Amino acid sequence: MKQFPVLAAALALSFVATSADAARSAATTQVSLLTPVTFAPTTDPRAEVRDECKLGDMLATHVGDALRRVNRGPGTTNDAAQGDVLRVTVTTIWGARGNNWTGPKGLGLDAEILHDGVVQRKTSLHRTTMGGFWGAFKGICGFMERDSVSIGKDLARWSRDPKFEPPSEDVKAADAAGEPASQAAN
C-alpha cells in the first residue's frame, strides 16, 4: 500500500510537466519561412554567384530547417497571408570567387516577421566567413553554404526571441559587393 502514494505523486508530476509543455507550446507561435527567398536589385551584379550556388534554394533549405527544428512544425510556406511567416530578402552578396585566398565571402539580408500579411518586426544582418579550416579547398558556394547555415540559426533564434539581436560583423568588403567577380578579384 505504500507504493500507491508514490505512484500518485509521480503521476501528478508527469501531468504538471505535460500541461506546462502544452502551455509553453501554445504561448509560442510557429514561424515558417516564406518561399521563395527574394533578392534585392543590389544583388544583380553578383547574379553569377546567386545562380551558380542556387542561393535562394540554399537559404530556403538552411533557414527552413532551422525554423523546423525550433518550432517543431513546418519550416517553409508559400502563403504570406496566413499565420506567422519570416520573409527574407538578400540585399548583398560579396567576395571574389575562389577560395579563402581571395578574401572573405558574405551575405547581407533583411528579415521581417509577418502576422497575417502585416509586418510585426524586422531586422538586418550579415555574415561573413573565410571558409573555416578547409577554406583553401572550398569554392564560393561552400562559403555561401557556411554563411547560410549561420544565418539560419540566427533567424530561428530571432523568430522566437524578440530581444535577440542577430550578430552582424562589420562589412569590410561592402564596396566590392557591387562589382562583378572578375573585377573584385583584381
Summary of the structure (lengths in Angstrom):
residues: 186
radius of gyration: 21.0
end to end distance: 83.8
largest distance: 83.8
contacts: 568
relative contact order: 0.17
helix: 47%
strand: 23%
